[in-house]
Structures are given as C-alpha cells and as structure tokens.
Amino acid sequence: MSHKFSSLIIAAALLCGASAKAQVPKGLNEAIQVFARGEKVEGYSYSMADLNNDGKQEALVLMSGDWCGSGGCSLAIFKATDRGFKFLSSSTISQEPISVLKEVRYGWQTLVVSTNFDARQVHALMRYNGARYPLNPSIEKLAGKSEMKGSFKLIFTSVNGRNVE
C-alpha cells in the first residue's frame, strides 16, 4: 500500500469520527457528565460555533440513547470558558439539521432546530431570551426562508459511550 493511499485512509477515518476521543474539545466530556447528573451517557454528537461573538467556540451537544424520544433528543448548549465549558441551556426533542442564524438576541445568535412534530419534521426558531434558549422547539415559531438567509448549518461529530467517561 502506498504512503499516499494510507494517508487518505487515515484522513477519511478522522473525518468519519473514528478517533472521536482525540477530537473532543478539552473539558466537554466533563461538562456533559455534570449536565447528565449521574444519568448514563451512551454517546452524543457535538458541533462547535461561536454563538456569542466572544472568540470562543460554544459546544452544541445532541445527546443519544435514553436522552431521545420520538420527536428528537436533548440538546445541551455549553458556553466556552477559559477552563472548559459551562452549561448554558438545554432543549428537548431536537435533531439535525441545526443551523445558526445571523440574528442576535441578548448577545447570542438565534438557532434553527429541527424537531418532529405531528409526524413531520419542522424547523423551529430558538431565540436566546437573556438567560437561555427555549426548552421545547415544537412550541416555537417556525423558521421561514427569510429568516434562514445567511444561516449556516452545523456539522456534528458523533462520540460513542466508550469515549464519554
């Protein structure tokens, strides 16, 4: 096998999350364990985005396993700090795709979170209210095309339960 070909295989494995433990931002697993309050964390998917324009990437975490139901999974958002991550907000019945809008409320960008509602996928506006993002996306205003202009879709990396502890 050529060196070039083996390098491509390694790069593809990294993109697919084969070494997710090495990619998890420092302090994120610990923050998730605090959020879970002793509940089992079988795995999760995470994406990073600077939601409050402070130059630090917040972590958006979609829990998996027992943290999910028919409408989606729990979404936890952790604020980036100099020491790692601090829990900011959580929402129920969330799923991908999740997008970040240009719109800012109370210093935090608005999110568009997908959820299953009445057996169909909808895209809810999740606006920060000064303290947190909404708890239940299914009762929020739906995002229209005009709101989605200039948004960007987050890409999530999966982490299995063995890499969470």
Phi, psi and chi 1 to 4 in degrees:
 res  aa     phi    psi   chi1   chi2   chi3   chi4
   1 MET       -  132.1 -177.5 -178.7  -51.7      -
   2 SER   -73.2  155.3   74.8      -      -      -
   3 HIS   -60.6  -40.4  175.0   69.7      -      -
   4 LYS   -62.0  -44.5 -173.6  175.9 -178.5 -178.7
   5 PHE   -66.0  -42.6 -174.9   69.1      -      -
   6 SER   -66.4  -32.9   61.3      -      -      -
   7 SER   -64.7  -38.1  -65.6      -      -      -
   8 LEU   -64.8  -40.0  -73.2  172.2      -      -
   9 ILE   -63.8  -43.9  -68.6  172.7      -      -
  10 ILE   -63.5  -43.8  -68.2  168.5      -      -
  11 ALA   -61.7  -41.6      -      -      -      -
  12 ALA   -64.3  -40.2      -      -      -      -
  13 ALA   -63.0  -40.0      -      -      -      -
  14 LEU   -64.7  -42.2  -71.6  172.4      -      -
  15 LEU   -64.0  -31.4  -73.8  172.3      -      -
  16 CYS   -84.7   -0.3  -66.9      -      -      -
  17 GLY    85.3   19.6      -      -      -      -
  18 ALA   -62.9  -28.3      -      -      -      -
  19 SER  -117.6   51.0   61.2      -      -      -
  20 ALA   -58.7  -33.1      -      -      -      -
  21 LYS   -58.9  -41.4 -172.4  171.0 -171.5  172.7
  22 ALA   -69.0  -25.3      -      -      -      -
  23 GLN   -89.2  -17.3  -63.9  176.3   17.3      -
  24 VAL   -64.6  126.2  173.9      -      -      -
  25 PRO   -57.9  143.2  -23.8   34.0      -      -
  26 LYS   -55.9  127.3 -175.1  177.5 -178.9  178.7
  27 GLY    91.6   -9.9      -      -      -      -
  28 LEU   -69.9  -45.3 -177.0   56.3      -      -
  29 ASN   -57.9  -41.6  -81.2  -23.7      -      -
  30 GLU   -63.7  -41.9  -66.3   80.9    2.0      -
  31 ALA   -64.1  -38.5      -      -      -      -
  32 ILE   -65.7  -40.5  -69.7  168.7      -      -
  33 GLN   -62.4  -40.2  -68.3  -60.4  -32.7      -
  34 VAL   -64.2  -45.2  170.2      -      -      -
  35 PHE   -58.2  -41.3  163.7   72.6      -      -
  36 ALA   -72.2  -15.8      -      -      -      -
  37 ARG    46.3   49.1  -63.9 -173.8 -161.7  143.4
  38 GLY    88.1  -11.4      -      -      -      -
  39 GLU   -70.4  149.7  -64.8  -71.4  -37.2      -
  40 LYS   -67.7  134.5 -176.6  177.1  179.6 -179.3
  41 VAL  -111.2  104.9  177.5      -      -      -
  42 GLU   -80.1  -19.4  -61.9  168.8   18.3      -
  43 GLY   158.6  175.7      -      -      -      -
  44 TYR  -164.4  170.7   60.5   88.5      -      -
  45 SER  -122.9  144.2  -63.3      -      -      -
  46 TYR  -135.3  156.1   73.3   93.0      -      -
  47 SER  -140.4  153.1 -172.4      -      -      -
  48 MET  -115.6  138.0  -53.4  -62.2  -66.8      -
  49 ALA  -159.9  141.1      -      -      -      -
  50 ASP   -82.0   94.2 -176.2   -0.4      -      -
  51 LEU   -82.1  -20.5  -61.2  176.7      -      -
  52 ASN  -118.1   15.6   62.1   -6.8      -      -
  53 ASN    54.7   40.0 -160.3   27.4      -      -
  54 ASP  -104.9    6.0   66.9   -5.8      -      -
  55 GLY    85.0    1.0      -      -      -      -
  56 LYS  -116.6  142.0  -62.8  176.3 -173.3  169.8
  57 GLN   -84.9  117.8  -59.5  -84.3  -50.9      -
  58 GLU   -74.4  158.1  -84.5   63.5   53.9      -
  59 ALA  -109.0  126.5      -      -      -      -
  60 LEU  -105.8  122.0  -67.9   89.8      -      -
  61 VAL  -121.9  119.9  177.0      -      -      -
  62 LEU   -95.8  113.1  -86.1  170.8      -      -
  63 MET   -71.3  164.3  -54.6  -63.5  -76.4      -
  64 SER  -133.9  179.9   60.0      -      -      -
  65 GLY    69.1 -127.3      -      -      -      -
  66 ASP   -64.3   -9.7  -69.1  -18.3      -      -
  67 TRP   -86.5    7.3  -65.8   85.0      -      -
  68 CYS  -120.4  155.7  -59.1      -      -      -
  69 GLY  -139.6 -165.8      -      -      -      -
  70 SER   -67.4  -24.2   60.2      -      -      -
  71 GLY   -90.8  -15.7      -      -      -      -
  72 GLY   147.6 -160.4      -      -      -      -
  73 CYS  -122.5  168.7  -59.3      -      -      -
  74 SER   -69.9  134.9  -68.1      -      -      -
  75 LEU  -111.2  123.2  169.6   67.7      -      -
  76 ALA  -114.0  137.4      -      -      -      -
  77 ILE  -116.2  128.9  -59.2  171.0      -      -
  78 PHE  -118.1  127.1  -61.8   91.4      -      -
  79 LYS   -76.6  135.4 -178.1 -176.3 -175.3  -44.0
  80 ALA   -74.0  134.7      -      -      -      -
  81 THR  -127.6  174.1   69.8      -      -      -
  82 ASP   -66.4  -21.0  -69.0  -24.7      -      -
  83 ARG  -103.2   -0.4  -66.4 -177.9  160.3  174.9
  84 GLY   141.3 -118.4      -      -      -      -
  85 PHE  -137.4  145.7  -65.4   91.8      -      -
  86 LYS  -124.3  132.9  179.4 -177.7  173.7 -171.4
  87 PHE   -57.4  133.3  174.3   74.8      -      -
  88 LEU  -113.4  -47.2  174.6   72.3      -      -
  89 SER  -164.7  154.7 -177.2      -      -      -
  90 SER  -138.3  154.5   66.6      -      -      -
  91 SER  -136.4  151.4  -57.2      -      -      -
  92 THR   -90.9  179.1   59.2      -      -      -
  93 ILE    29.4   55.7   60.4  172.2      -      -
  94 SER  -111.1  151.3  -59.5      -      -      -
  95 GLN  -155.5  167.5   59.0 -176.5  -89.4      -
  96 GLU   -73.4  152.8  -66.4 -177.0   67.2      -
  97 PRO   -79.4  149.8   26.7  -31.3      -      -
  98 ILE  -122.8  131.2  -64.3  175.5      -      -
  99 SER  -122.1  156.6  -62.3      -      -      -
 100 VAL  -111.7  127.5  178.3      -      -      -
 101 LEU   -93.6  164.4  -57.5 -175.3      -      -
 102 LYS   -71.7  -27.4  -72.6 -176.7  176.9 -178.9
 103 GLU   -57.7  136.9  177.1 -175.3   85.9      -
 104 VAL  -123.9  132.5  174.6      -      -      -
 105 ARG  -126.6  127.0  -62.1  -84.2  175.0  106.2
 106 TYR    52.0   35.7  -62.4   97.1      -      -
 107 GLY    85.2    0.0      -      -      -      -
 108 TRP  -122.0  138.6  -70.7   78.7      -      -
 109 GLN   -68.8  146.4  -73.6  179.8  -85.1      -
 110 THR   -76.3  142.6  -62.8      -      -      -
 111 LEU  -108.3  154.3  -56.7  173.8      -      -
 112 VAL  -117.2  116.5  174.6      -      -      -
 113 VAL  -112.6  133.1  174.4      -      -      -
 114 SER   -84.6  146.8  -61.7      -      -      -
 115 THR  -153.3  156.8 -173.4      -      -      -
 116 ASN   -92.0  126.5  -78.6  -23.7      -      -
 117 PHE  -139.8  126.4 -177.0   70.2      -      -
 118 ASP    51.8   45.6  -75.0  -19.8      -      -
 119 ALA    64.3   24.0      -      -      -      -
 120 ARG  -143.0  152.1   63.2 -173.9  175.2   97.9
 121 GLN   -83.5  130.8 -172.2  177.7   55.0      -
 122 VAL  -125.3  163.8  -63.8      -      -      -
 123 HIS  -122.2  107.5  -50.9  -74.5      -      -
 124 ALA   -97.6  140.5      -      -      -      -
 125 LEU   -76.5  125.6  -73.1  167.4      -      -
 126 MET  -116.9   97.1  -57.9  -71.1  -79.7      -
 127 ARG   -99.2  131.4  -67.4 -180.0  166.6  120.7
 128 TYR   -65.7  137.3 -170.0   73.9      -      -
 129 ASN  -107.5   14.1   67.8    8.0      -      -
 130 GLY   102.2  -19.0      -      -      -      -
 131 ALA  -129.4  -32.1      -      -      -      -
 132 ARG  -165.6  170.2   61.1  168.3  -67.3  120.5
 133 TYR   -88.0  158.9  -75.2   93.9      -      -
 134 PRO   -58.7  150.6  -23.9   34.1      -      -
 135 LEU   -76.7  -36.2  179.8   61.8      -      -
 136 ASN  -129.0  105.8 -176.7  -13.7      -      -
 137 PRO   -63.7  -23.8   12.6  -19.0      -      -
 138 SER   -69.1  -13.4   70.8      -      -      -
 139 ILE  -107.6    7.7   60.5  173.3      -      -
 140 GLU   -93.0  162.6  -61.4  -58.1  -44.9      -
 141 LYS   -60.6  141.2  179.8 -177.1  175.2 -158.9
 142 LEU   -79.9  145.6  -61.0 -176.5      -      -
 143 ALA   -78.2  132.7      -      -      -      -
 144 GLY  -101.1  174.2      -      -      -      -
 145 LYS   -60.1  -37.2  -72.7 -178.2 -176.6  179.4
 146 SER   -65.7  -37.6   62.2      -      -      -
 147 GLU   -70.0  -30.4  -76.1  117.1  -12.0      -
 148 MET   -77.5  -13.4  -65.0  -61.5  -69.0      -
 149 LYS   -58.1  128.4 -106.5 -171.5  179.1  168.5
 150 GLY    79.0    5.7      -      -      -      -
 151 SER   -79.5  165.0   68.2      -      -      -
 152 PHE  -131.5  140.9   65.0   91.9      -      -
 153 LYS   -85.9  132.9 -165.6  177.3  -63.0 -176.4
 154 LEU   -77.8  146.2  -63.3  173.6      -      -
 155 ILE  -108.5  125.3  -62.4  171.5      -      -
 156 PHE  -101.4  143.9  -76.7   79.6      -      -
 157 THR  -109.2  129.3  -59.7      -      -      -
 158 SER   -83.9  140.2  -66.7      -      -      -
 159 VAL  -127.8  123.6  177.7      -      -      -
 160 ASN   -84.2  167.7   65.6   35.6      -      -
 161 GLY   -56.9  -31.3      -      -      -      -
 162 ARG   -65.0  -25.1  -67.2 -173.0  -49.4  -88.6
 163 ASN   -97.2    5.4  -64.2  -26.7      -      -
 164 VAL   -91.2  -32.0  176.9      -      -      -
 165 GLU   -75.0      -  -60.1  173.7   84.7      -
